[in-house]
Amino acid sequence: MGAALDIAGAMGAYLLSDRGSWISFKNKGDLEIVVEGDRCLFSPYGIILVNPDKHPNVNKELGQAFIDWVPSAEGQNAIRSYRIEGQQLFLPNADPG
């Protein structure tokens, strides 16, 4: 993504970038964020357990523990608290209730 940001800057072009790449990218030049926060740009993550019947080496219990932790209050707080250069990267959206 850094190379794509370099090219966009050199060409005066627009580019869709993830927030982590943007924050980490040091050669911003004249680039600026023109749209953020629009629901159309929402990119949710999902999590599923690999089928242990098809992949017997999968640690089903540990995988399920991780799946259970992600939407928990603790997991959502860890997601919310993750920052690069003081900027929040992800917006948790699971209801831990």
N, C-alpha and C positions, 0 to 999 in steps of 0.2 A: 504494500500500500504506500510505503514511503516513496518508491519510485514513481508511482502514479501521481502522488501529490507533487513531486518535483516536476513532472511533465505538465500537469495542470497549471502550475505556477508559471512555467516557461511559456506556455501557450495562451495564458489568460483564459483558461477553460474552467468549466464547472466540473465538479467531481463529487460523487457520493462516497463518503468515507465513514468508517466507524470511529467512535469517539476516542478509543484507545490509541489508534494510529494518529489521529489529529493531535491529541495531547502530547504524544511522544515525538511527533515530527518537529524538528528544530528549525527547519529552513522554510518558514511560512511565507517569507517575502511579502508580496501583496495579497496573498490568499486571506480570505476571511470567511467566517461562517455566515451564510445568507439565509438558511432555513434550519431550524432545529425545534424539536418538541412537537412536530406535527404527527398526529396519529398514523398517517400514511407511512411514516418512517419507522414505526414501531417494529422491532425485530425480536419476537419472543424466542426464548430458548426452551427446549423441552428435555425431558430425561426419561429414559426407559431402561429396563433391565434386559440384558442380553439373555435369550432363552437358554437356560442351563441344560435343557434336553438336547438342544442342537450343539451346544458348546459346553461340554462337561467340565472344562477347566475353570469356568466362571465361578467366582466366589459369590454365590447367590445371597448369602446372609449379609456380607459386607456391602454388596451392591444395593440391596434393599435398604440397609441402614442409611446409606448416602441418599437414596431416593426419598426416604422419610425425613431426613434432616433438611434438605433443600427448602421445602415449603414451611418448615417450622419457624417459629419466631427467631430462634438462634440463627438458622440458615438465612432467613430473609435479612436479618441485621448484618450478617457477614457480607451479603451481596450489597446491601445499601452502604456499608462502611468501606468497601473496596475503592481505593482512590489512587490516581496517578498524579503526581505533582499537585496534590491537594484537591483534585477535581474528581467528583463522583463519576464512575464509569457506567454503572448499571442501575436500573430502577426495578427493585423487586416488585412483583405483582401477585404473589401467591397470598391467599388468605389463610394465615396459620391457625385460624379459629377452628 
